[in-house]
Amino acid sequence: MNAETLRFARRLSDINPYMSGKVEPMPEPHHPHDRIVMAGSAVAAVVLVLMAWAGWLPGAVS
């Protein structure tokens, strides 16, 4: 509440004048299928790194 005018803030810019832009909702969590694909990709990347480290890939530098 502003003491001079006895008015309450009506907008976020009245409370914080440095805030700009619109307020957006939190992003939705990933779909379960997307999580499965991301987990599978992470496992495949780890396996490829381990195979390259072990020298099982032709042309890989260990």
All heavy atoms as a GROMACS GRO file, in nm:
protein
  472
    1MET      N    1   0.085  -0.117   0.000
    1MET     CA    2   0.000   0.000   0.000
    1MET      C    3   0.089   0.123   0.000
    1MET      O    4   0.184   0.132   0.075
    1MET     CB    5  -0.090  -0.002   0.123
    1MET     CG    6  -0.191   0.108   0.126
    1MET     SD    7  -0.312   0.078   0.253
    1MET     CE    8  -0.264   0.204   0.367
    2ASN      N    9   0.056   0.216  -0.086
    2ASN     CA   10   0.132   0.339  -0.095
    2ASN      C   11   0.080   0.437   0.010
    2ASN      O   12  -0.038   0.468   0.016
    2ASN     CB   13   0.116   0.396  -0.237
    2ASN     CG   14   0.212   0.509  -0.263
    2ASN    OD1   15   0.267   0.566  -0.171
    2ASN    ND2   16   0.229   0.541  -0.389
    3ALA      N   17   0.169   0.489   0.094
    3ALA     CA   18   0.127   0.574   0.205
    3ALA      C   19   0.074   0.710   0.158
    3ALA      O   20  -0.013   0.768   0.221
    3ALA     CB   21   0.244   0.595   0.302
    4GLU      N   22   0.126   0.758   0.044
    4GLU     CA   23   0.082   0.891  -0.001
    4GLU      C   24  -0.058   0.888  -0.061
    4GLU      O   25  -0.138   0.979  -0.042
    4GLU     CB   26   0.179   0.948  -0.106
    4GLU     CG   27   0.316   0.980  -0.052
    4GLU     CD   28   0.414   0.867  -0.078
    4GLU    OE1   29   0.395   0.792  -0.174
    4GLU    OE2   30   0.510   0.856   0.000
    5THR      N   31  -0.090   0.786  -0.138
    5THR     CA   32  -0.217   0.783  -0.209
    5THR      C   33  -0.317   0.685  -0.150
    5THR      O   34  -0.431   0.683  -0.192
    5THR     CB   35  -0.194   0.746  -0.357
    5THR    OG1   36  -0.134   0.618  -0.362
    5THR    CG2   37  -0.104   0.848  -0.425
    6LEU      N   38  -0.274   0.601  -0.055
    6LEU     CA   39  -0.359   0.499   0.005
    6LEU      C   40  -0.417   0.405  -0.100
    6LEU      O   41  -0.532   0.367  -0.096
    6LEU     CB   42  -0.471   0.563   0.087
    6LEU     CG   43  -0.426   0.648   0.205
    6LEU    CD1   44  -0.545   0.713   0.272
    6LEU    CD2   45  -0.347   0.565   0.305
    7ARG      N   46  -0.332   0.370  -0.200
    7ARG     CA   47  -0.375   0.279  -0.305
    7ARG      C   48  -0.290   0.154  -0.301
    7ARG      O   49  -0.173   0.158  -0.265
    7ARG     CB   50  -0.360   0.346  -0.442
    7ARG     CG   51  -0.451   0.467  -0.458
    7ARG     CD   52  -0.427   0.535  -0.590
    7ARG     NE   53  -0.454   0.443  -0.699
    7ARG     CZ   54  -0.421   0.470  -0.824
    7ARG    NH1   55  -0.361   0.582  -0.855
    7ARG    NH2   56  -0.450   0.384  -0.919
    8PHE      N   57  -0.349   0.044  -0.341
    8PHE     CA   58  -0.277  -0.082  -0.349
    8PHE      C   59  -0.222  -0.100  -0.490
    8PHE      O   60  -0.278  -0.049  -0.587
    8PHE     CB   61  -0.371  -0.199  -0.315
    8PHE     CG   62  -0.410  -0.203  -0.170
    8PHE    CD1   63  -0.528  -0.146  -0.128
    8PHE    CD2   64  -0.327  -0.263  -0.078
    8PHE    CE1   65  -0.564  -0.149   0.006
    8PHE    CE2   66  -0.362  -0.267   0.055
    8PHE     CZ   67  -0.481  -0.210   0.098
    9ALA      N   68  -0.114  -0.174  -0.500
    9ALA     CA   69  -0.054  -0.202  -0.631
    9ALA      C   70  -0.151  -0.290  -0.710
    9ALA      O   71  -0.207  -0.386  -0.659
    9ALA     CB   72   0.079  -0.272  -0.614
   10ARG      N   73  -0.168  -0.255  -0.837
   10ARG     CA   74  -0.259  -0.330  -0.923
   10ARG      C   75  -0.185  -0.414  -1.026
   10ARG      O   76  -0.241  -0.506  -1.082
   10ARG     CB   77  -0.352  -0.234  -0.996
   10ARG     CG   78  -0.446  -0.164  -0.901
   10ARG     CD   79  -0.549  -0.086  -0.977
   10ARG     NE   80  -0.639  -0.022  -0.882
   10ARG     CZ   81  -0.682   0.101  -0.893
   10ARG    NH1   82  -0.646   0.174  -0.995
   10ARG    NH2   83  -0.762   0.151  -0.804
   11ARG      N   84  -0.061  -0.380  -1.053
   11ARG     CA   85   0.018  -0.452  -1.151
   11ARG      C   86   0.150  -0.492  -1.088
   11ARG      O   87   0.194  -0.434  -0.988
   11ARG     CB   88   0.047  -0.362  -1.273
   11ARG     CG   89  -0.078  -0.318  -1.346
   11ARG     CD   90  -0.040  -0.231  -1.467
   11ARG     NE   91   0.043  -0.118  -1.429
   11ARG     CZ   92  -0.004   0.006  -1.408
   11ARG    NH1   93  -0.131   0.031  -1.422
   11ARG    NH2   94   0.078   0.103  -1.373
   12LEU      N   95   0.214  -0.594  -1.148
   12LEU     CA   96   0.345  -0.634  -1.099
   12LEU      C   97   0.447  -0.523  -1.116
   12LEU      O   98   0.538  -0.509  -1.035
   12LEU     CB   99   0.392  -0.760  -1.172
   12LEU     CG  100   0.323  -0.889  -1.134
   12LEU    CD1  101   0.372  -1.002  -1.222
   12LEU    CD2  102   0.346  -0.922  -0.988
   13SER      N  103   0.432  -0.440  -1.219
   13SER     CA  104   0.526  -0.330  -1.238
   13SER      C  105   0.511  -0.224  -1.129
   13SER      O  106   0.605  -0.149  -1.104
   13SER     CB  107   0.508  -0.267  -1.376
   13SER     OG  108   0.378  -0.213  -1.388
   14ASP      N  109   0.395  -0.218  -1.063
   14ASP     CA  110   0.380  -0.126  -0.950
   14ASP      C  111   0.460  -0.176  -0.830
   14ASP      O  112   0.510  -0.096  -0.751
   14ASP     CB  113   0.233  -0.112  -0.910
   14ASP     CG  114   0.151  -0.043  -1.017
   14ASP    OD1  115   0.210   0.028  -1.102
   14ASP    OD2  116   0.028  -0.063  -1.017
   15ILE      N  117   0.469  -0.307  -0.815
   15ILE     CA  118   0.543  -0.365  -0.704
   15ILE      C  119   0.692  -0.362  -0.734
   15ILE      O  120   0.774  -0.325  -0.650
   15ILE     CB  121   0.496  -0.509  -0.678
   15ILE    CG1  122   0.349  -0.507  -0.638
   15ILE    CG2  123   0.580  -0.577  -0.572
   15ILE    CD1  124   0.286  -0.644  -0.635
   16ASN      N  125   0.730  -0.404  -0.854
   16ASN     CA  126   0.870  -0.411  -0.895
   16ASN      C  127   0.883  -0.345  -1.031
   16ASN      O  128   0.859  -0.409  -1.133
   16ASN     CB  129   0.917  -0.556  -0.898
   16ASN     CG  130   1.065  -0.568  -0.931
   16ASN    OD1  131   1.133  -0.468  -0.951
   16ASN    ND2  132   1.114  -0.690  -0.937
   17PRO      N  133   0.924  -0.219  -1.040
   17PRO     CA  134   0.929  -0.151  -1.168
   17PRO      C  135   1.035  -0.206  -1.262
   17PRO      O  136   1.033  -0.177  -1.381
   17PRO     CB  137   0.960  -0.006  -1.131
   17PRO     CG  138   1.021  -0.012  -0.996
   17PRO     CD  139   0.963  -0.132  -0.930
   18TYR      N  140   1.128  -0.286  -1.213
   18TYR     CA  141   1.233  -0.342  -1.298
   18TYR      C  142   1.192  -0.471  -1.365
   18TYR      O  143   1.264  -0.526  -1.446
   18TYR     CB  144   1.361  -0.363  -1.216
   18TYR     CG  145   1.409  -0.235  -1.154
   18TYR    CD1  146   1.392  -0.211  -1.020
   18TYR    CD2  147   1.468  -0.137  -1.233
   18TYR    CE1  148   1.434  -0.092  -0.963
   18TYR    CE2  149   1.509  -0.018  -1.179
   18TYR     CZ  150   1.493   0.004  -1.043
   18TYR     OH  151   1.534   0.122  -0.988
   19MET      N  152   1.076  -0.523  -1.330
   19MET     CA  153   1.027  -0.645  -1.392
   19MET      C  154   0.962  -0.610  -1.526
   19MET      O  155   0.883  -0.518  -1.535
   19MET     CB  156   0.923  -0.712  -1.302
   19MET     CG  157   0.871  -0.840  -1.356
   19MET     SD  158   0.760  -0.911  -1.236
   19MET     CE  159   0.693  -1.041  -1.333
   20SER      N  160   0.999  -0.683  -1.628
   20SER     CA  161   0.940  -0.658  -1.759
   20SER      C  162   0.896  -0.790  -1.820
   20SER      O  163   0.944  -0.896  -1.783
   20SER     CB  164   1.041  -0.589  -1.851
   20SER     OG  165   1.150  -0.672  -1.872
   21GLY      N  166   0.808  -0.783  -1.913
   21GLY     CA  167   0.760  -0.902  -1.980
   21GLY      C  168   0.642  -0.963  -1.909
   21GLY      O  169   0.604  -0.925  -1.799
   22LYS      N  170   0.584  -1.061  -1.976
   22LYS     CA  171   0.466  -1.124  -1.919
   22LYS      C  172   0.506  -1.239  -1.827
   22LYS      O  173   0.615  -1.296  -1.839
   22LYS     CB  174   0.374  -1.173  -2.029
   22LYS     CG  175   0.437  -1.273  -2.122
   22LYS     CD  176   0.341  -1.311  -2.232
   22LYS     CE  177   0.411  -1.408  -2.326
   22LYS     NZ  178   0.327  -1.451  -2.433
   23VAL      N  179   0.418  -1.274  -1.738
   23VAL     CA  180   0.440  -1.387  -1.648
   23VAL      C  181   0.390  -1.512  -1.718
   23VAL      O  182   0.278  -1.517  -1.766
   23VAL     CB  183   0.365  -1.366  -1.515
   23VAL    CG1  184   0.382  -1.485  -1.424
   23VAL    CG2  185   0.412  -1.239  -1.448
   24GLU      N  186   0.476  -1.614  -1.726
   24GLU     CA  187   0.441  -1.737  -1.795
   24GLU      C  188   0.435  -1.851  -1.695
   24GLU      O  189   0.509  -1.852  -1.596
   24GLU     CB  190   0.544  -1.767  -1.903
   24GLU     CG  191   0.547  -1.661  -2.012
   24GLU     CD  192   0.646  -1.695  -2.121
   24GLU    OE1  193   0.703  -1.805  -2.120
   24GLU    OE2  194   0.666  -1.609  -2.207
   25PRO      N  195   0.350  -1.950  -1.721
   25PRO     CA  196   0.341  -2.064  -1.630
   25PRO      C  197   0.467  -2.151  -1.638
   25PRO      O  198   0.543  -2.143  -1.733
   25PRO     CB  199   0.218  -2.141  -1.679
   25PRO     CG  200   0.207  -2.104  -1.822
   25PRO     CD  201   0.256  -1.961  -1.832
   26MET      N  202   0.485  -2.234  -1.536
   26MET     CA  203   0.598  -2.326  -1.535
   26MET      C  204   0.583  -2.425  -1.651
   26MET      O  205   0.471  -2.463  -1.685
   26MET     CB  206   0.601  -2.403  -1.403
   26MET     CG  207   0.628  -2.316  -1.283
   26MET     SD  208   0.796  -2.259  -1.277
   26MET     CE  209   0.882  -2.410  -1.243
   27PRO      N  210   0.694  -2.467  -1.712
   27PRO     CA  211   0.684  -2.564  -1.821
   27PRO      C  212   0.634  -2.699  -1.768
   27PRO      O  213   0.658  -2.736  -1.654
   27PRO     CB  214   0.826  -2.575  -1.874
   27PRO     CG  215   0.912  -2.528  -1.764
   27PRO     CD  216   0.832  -2.428  -1.686
   28GLU      N  217   0.564  -2.768  -1.855
   28GLU     CA  218   0.512  -2.899  -1.816
   28GLU      C  219   0.626  -3.001  -1.812
   28GLU      O  220   0.723  -2.988  -1.885
   28GLU     CB  221   0.405  -2.944  -1.916
   28GLU     CG  222   0.282  -2.857  -1.914
   28GLU     CD  223   0.173  -2.909  -2.007
   28GLU    OE1  224   0.183  -3.026  -2.049
   28GLU    OE2  225   0.082  -2.832  -2.036
   29PRO      N  226   0.615  -3.102  -1.727
   29PRO     CA  227   0.721  -3.203  -1.722
   29PRO      C  228   0.724  -3.285  -1.853
   29PRO      O  229   0.627  -3.286  -1.929
   29PRO     CB  230   0.682  -3.291  -1.603
   29PRO     CG  231   0.538  -3.266  -1.581
   29PRO     CD  232   0.509  -3.127  -1.630
   30HIS      N  233   0.835  -3.351  -1.875
   30HIS     CA  234   0.850  -3.432  -1.996
   30HIS      C  235   0.751  -3.548  -1.996
   30HIS      O  236   0.720  -3.606  -1.893
   30HIS     CB  237   0.992  -3.488  -2.007
   30HIS     CG  238   1.095  -3.383  -2.031
   30HIS    ND1  239   1.105  -3.314  -2.149
   30HIS    CD2  240   1.193  -3.334  -1.951
   30HIS    CE1  241   1.204  -3.228  -2.141
   30HIS    NE2  242   1.258  -3.238  -2.022
   31HIS      N  243   0.706  -3.580  -2.115
   31HIS     CA  244   0.618  -3.695  -2.134
   31HIS      C  245   0.697  -3.822  -2.106
   31HIS      O  246   0.818  -3.827  -2.131
   31HIS     CB  247   0.566  -3.695  -2.279
   31HIS     CG  248   0.452  -3.788  -2.302
   31HIS    ND1  249   0.474  -3.920  -2.333
   31HIS    CD2  250   0.319  -3.771  -2.296
   31HIS    CE1  251   0.357  -3.980  -2.347
   31HIS    NE2  252   0.261  -3.890  -2.325
   32PRO      N  253   0.634  -3.927  -2.052
   32PRO     CA  254   0.708  -4.051  -2.022
   32PRO      C  255   0.782  -4.109  -2.142
   32PRO      O  256   0.892  -4.163  -2.128
   32PRO     CB  257   0.600  -4.146  -1.972
   32PRO     CG  258   0.494  -4.058  -1.916
   32PRO     CD  259   0.497  -3.934  -2.001
   33HIS      N  260   0.726  -4.098  -2.262
   33HIS     CA  261   0.795  -4.150  -2.380
   33HIS      C  262   0.923  -4.071  -2.407
   33HIS      O  263   1.024  -4.128  -2.450
   33HIS     CB  264   0.703  -4.145  -2.502
   33HIS     CG  265   0.584  -4.234  -2.490
   33HIS    ND1  266   0.457  -4.191  -2.521
   33HIS    CD2  267   0.570  -4.362  -2.447
   33HIS    CE1  268   0.372  -4.289  -2.500
   33HIS    NE2  269   0.438  -4.394  -2.454
   34ASP      N  270   0.919  -3.940  -2.383
   34ASP     CA  271   1.039  -3.859  -2.402
   34ASP      C  272   1.147  -3.899  -2.302
   34ASP      O  273   1.265  -3.901  -2.335
   34ASP     CB  274   1.006  -3.711  -2.387
   34ASP     CG  275   0.915  -3.659  -2.497
   34ASP    OD1  276   0.915  -3.720  -2.605
   34ASP    OD2  277   0.845  -3.559  -2.473
   35ARG      N  278   1.106  -3.929  -2.179
   35ARG     CA  279   1.203  -3.972  -2.078
   35ARG      C  280   1.270  -4.104  -2.118
   35ARG      O  281   1.389  -4.123  -2.096
   35ARG     CB  282   1.136  -3.988  -1.943
   35ARG     CG  283   1.096  -3.856  -1.882
   35ARG     CD  284   1.038  -3.877  -1.745
   35ARG     NE  285   0.990  -3.750  -1.692
   35ARG     CZ  286   0.921  -3.738  -1.583
   35ARG    NH1  287   0.890  -3.845  -1.513
   35ARG    NH2  288   0.882  -3.620  -1.541
   36ILE      N  289   1.192  -4.196  -2.176
   36ILE     CA  290   1.248  -4.324  -2.221
   36ILE      C  291   1.351  -4.301  -2.330
   36ILE      O  292   1.460  -4.360  -2.328
   36ILE     CB  293   1.135  -4.418  -2.268
   36ILE    CG1  294   1.046  -4.459  -2.149
   36ILE    CG2  295   1.192  -4.540  -2.340
   36ILE    CD1  296   0.920  -4.531  -2.189
   37VAL      N  297   1.321  -4.214  -2.425
   37VAL     CA  298   1.414  -4.186  -2.534
   37VAL      C  299   1.540  -4.119  -2.481
   37VAL      O  300   1.653  -4.153  -2.521
   37VAL     CB  301   1.346  -4.099  -2.643
   37VAL    CG1  302   1.447  -4.047  -2.743
   37VAL    CG2  303   1.236  -4.178  -2.711
   38MET      N  304   1.526  -4.024  -2.389
   38MET     CA  305   1.644  -3.957  -2.333
   38MET      C  306   1.730  -4.053  -2.253
   38MET      O  307   1.854  -4.049  -2.262
   38MET     CB  308   1.600  -3.838  -2.246
   38MET     CG  309   1.545  -3.722  -2.325
   38MET     SD  310   1.514  -3.575  -2.227
   38MET     CE  311   1.371  -3.623  -2.134
   39ALA      N  312   1.669  -4.142  -2.176
   39ALA     CA  313   1.746  -4.240  -2.099
   39ALA      C  314   1.818  -4.336  -2.192
   39ALA      O  315   1.936  -4.369  -2.170
   39ALA     CB  316   1.654  -4.314  -2.003
   40GLY      N  317   1.751  -4.382  -2.295
   40GLY     CA  318   1.813  -4.472  -2.392
   40GLY      C  319   1.929  -4.406  -2.465
   40GLY      O  320   2.033  -4.469  -2.489
   41SER      N  321   1.914  -4.281  -2.499
   41SER     CA  322   2.022  -4.208  -2.567
   41SER      C  323   2.142  -4.191  -2.475
   41SER      O  324   2.258  -4.202  -2.519
   41SER     CB  325   1.972  -4.071  -2.613
   41SER     OG  326   1.866  -4.086  -2.705
   42ALA      N  327   2.117  -4.164  -2.348
   42ALA     CA  328   2.227  -4.148  -2.251
   42ALA      C  329   2.301  -4.280  -2.234
   42ALA      O  330   2.425  -4.284  -2.231
   42ALA     CB  331   2.172  -4.099  -2.118
   43VAL      N  332   2.228  -4.390  -2.225
   43VAL     CA  333   2.290  -4.522  -2.212
   43VAL      C  334   2.372  -4.553  -2.337
   43VAL      O  335   2.487  -4.602  -2.327
   43VAL     CB  336   2.184  -4.631  -2.185
   43VAL    CG1  337   2.243  -4.770  -2.198
   43VAL    CG2  338   2.122  -4.611  -2.048
   44ALA      N  339   2.319  -4.526  -2.455
   44ALA     CA  340   2.392  -4.552  -2.580
   44ALA      C  341   2.519  -4.468  -2.587
   44ALA      O  342   2.625  -4.517  -2.630
   44ALA     CB  343   2.302  -4.523  -2.699
   45ALA      N  344   2.514  -4.344  -2.543
   45ALA     CA  345   2.633  -4.258  -2.544
   45ALA      C  346   2.740  -4.312  -2.450
   45ALA      O  347   2.859  -4.316  -2.485
   45ALA     CB  348   2.595  -4.116  -2.506
   46VAL      N  349   2.699  -4.357  -2.332
   46VAL     CA  350   2.795  -4.413  -2.237
   46VAL      C  351   2.858  -4.541  -2.294
   46VAL      O  352   2.979  -4.562  -2.283
   46VAL     CB  353   2.728  -4.440  -2.100
   46VAL    CG1  354   2.817  -4.522  -2.010
   46VAL    CG2  355   2.689  -4.308  -2.034
   47VAL      N  356   2.778  -4.625  -2.356
   47VAL     CA  357   2.829  -4.748  -2.415
   47VAL      C  358   2.929  -4.717  -2.526
   47VAL      O  359   3.035  -4.781  -2.535
   47VAL     CB  360   2.713  -4.836  -2.467
   47VAL    CG1  361   2.764  -4.949  -2.555
   47VAL    CG2  362   2.632  -4.891  -2.351
   48LEU      N  363   2.899  -4.619  -2.610
   48LEU     CA  364   2.992  -4.583  -2.718
   48LEU      C  365   3.123  -4.529  -2.662
   48LEU      O  366   3.231  -4.561  -2.713
   48LEU     CB  367   2.928  -4.480  -2.811
   48LEU     CG  368   2.828  -4.536  -2.911
   48LEU    CD1  369   2.762  -4.422  -2.989
   48LEU    CD2  370   2.896  -4.632  -3.007
   49VAL      N  371   3.117  -4.448  -2.558
   49VAL     CA  372   3.239  -4.396  -2.496
   49VAL      C  373   3.321  -4.511  -2.438
   49VAL      O  374   3.444  -4.516  -2.455
   49VAL     CB  375   3.206  -4.290  -2.389
   49VAL    CG1  376   3.327  -4.257  -2.304
   49VAL    CG2  377   3.150  -4.165  -2.455
   50LEU      N  378   3.257  -4.604  -2.370
   50LEU     CA  379   3.329  -4.718  -2.313
   50LEU      C  380   3.389  -4.807  -2.421
   50LEU      O  381   3.501  -4.857  -2.406
   50LEU     CB  382   3.236  -4.799  -2.223
   50LEU     CG  383   3.195  -4.730  -2.091
   50LEU    CD1  384   3.094  -4.815  -2.016
   50LEU    CD2  385   3.316  -4.701  -2.007
   51MET      N  386   3.317  -4.827  -2.532
   51MET     CA  387   3.369  -4.908  -2.642
   51MET      C  388   3.490  -4.840  -2.706
   51MET      O  389   3.588  -4.907  -2.740
   51MET     CB  390   3.260  -4.933  -2.747
   51MET     CG  391   3.154  -5.031  -2.704
   51MET     SD  392   3.021  -5.048  -2.823
   51MET     CE  393   3.107  -5.122  -2.960
   52ALA      N  394   3.484  -4.707  -2.720
   52ALA     CA  395   3.599  -4.635  -2.778
   52ALA      C  396   3.717  -4.642  -2.682
   52ALA      O  397   3.832  -4.660  -2.725
   52ALA     CB  398   3.560  -4.490  -2.806
   53TRP      N  399   3.693  -4.631  -2.553
   53TRP     CA  400   3.800  -4.637  -2.454
   53TRP      C  401   3.864  -4.776  -2.451
   53TRP      O  402   3.986  -4.789  -2.434
   53TRP     CB  403   3.743  -4.600  -2.316
   53TRP     CG  404   3.844  -4.606  -2.207
   53TRP    CD1  405   3.947  -4.519  -2.186
   53TRP    CD2  406   3.852  -4.704  -2.104
   53TRP    NE1  407   4.017  -4.557  -2.075
   53TRP    CE2  408   3.962  -4.672  -2.023
   53TRP    CE3  409   3.776  -4.817  -2.073
   53TRP    CZ2  410   3.997  -4.747  -1.913
   53TRP    CZ3  411   3.813  -4.891  -1.963
   53TRP    CH2  412   3.922  -4.856  -1.884
   54ALA      N  413   3.783  -4.880  -2.470
   54ALA     CA  414   3.834  -5.016  -2.469
   54ALA      C  415   3.901  -5.054  -2.600
   54ALA      O  416   3.965  -5.159  -2.609
   54ALA     CB  417   3.721  -5.115  -2.439
   55GLY      N  418   3.887  -4.972  -2.704
   55GLY     CA  419   3.950  -5.002  -2.833
   55GLY      C  420   3.868  -5.093  -2.922
   55GLY      O  421   3.921  -5.156  -3.013
   56TRP      N  422   3.741  -5.105  -2.896
   56TRP     CA  423   3.656  -5.194  -2.974
   56TRP      C  424   3.600  -5.129  -3.100
   56TRP      O  425   3.534  -5.195  -3.179
   56TRP     CB  426   3.539  -5.244  -2.889
   56TRP     CG  427   3.581  -5.336  -2.776
   56TRP    CD1  428   3.703  -5.391  -2.757
   56TRP    CD2  429   3.499  -5.379  -2.670
   56TRP    NE1  430   3.703  -5.467  -2.644
   56TRP    CE2  431   3.578  -5.462  -2.588
   56TRP    CE3  432   3.367  -5.356  -2.634
   56TRP    CZ2  433   3.528  -5.521  -2.473
   56TRP    CZ3  434   3.317  -5.417  -2.520
   56TRP    CH2  435   3.397  -5.500  -2.440
   57LEU      N  436   3.622  -5.002  -3.116
   57LEU     CA  437   3.574  -4.932  -3.235
   57LEU      C  438   3.690  -4.910  -3.330
   57LEU      O  439   3.797  -4.861  -3.290
   57LEU     CB  440   3.511  -4.796  -3.198
   57LEU     CG  441   3.385  -4.802  -3.112
   57LEU    CD1  442   3.340  -4.661  -3.079
   57LEU    CD2  443   3.273  -4.875  -3.183
   58PRO      N  444   3.676  -4.945  -3.459
   58PRO     CA  445   3.786  -4.924  -3.551
   58PRO      C  446   3.809  -4.775  -3.575
   58PRO      O  447   3.715  -4.697  -3.591
   58PRO     CB  448   3.738  -4.993  -3.680
   58PRO     CG  449   3.591  -5.002  -3.667
   58PRO     CD  450   3.560  -5.007  -3.522
   59GLY      N  451   3.934  -4.736  -3.568
   59GLY     CA  452   3.968  -4.596  -3.591
   59GLY      C  453   3.957  -4.508  -3.469
   59GLY      O  454   3.987  -4.389  -3.474
   60ALA      N  455   3.912  -4.563  -3.356
   60ALA     CA  456   3.900  -4.483  -3.234
   60ALA      C  457   4.035  -4.470  -3.166
   60ALA      O  458   4.114  -4.564  -3.164
   60ALA     CB  459   3.801  -4.548  -3.138
   61VAL      N  460   4.063  -4.354  -3.118
   61VAL     CA  461   4.189  -4.329  -3.049
   61VAL      C  462   4.167  -4.354  -2.901
   61VAL      O  463   4.076  -4.300  -2.839
   61VAL     CB  464   4.237  -4.184  -3.072
   61VAL    CG1  465   4.366  -4.158  -2.997
   61VAL    CG2  466   4.252  -4.157  -3.220
   62SER      N  467   4.251  -4.438  -2.841
   62SER     CA  468   4.235  -4.466  -2.698
   62SER      C  469   4.344  -4.402  -2.616
   62SER      O  470   4.439  -4.353  -2.661
   62SER     CB  471   4.232  -4.615  -2.672
   62SER     OG  472   4.348  -4.676  -2.724
   0.00000   0.00000   0.00000
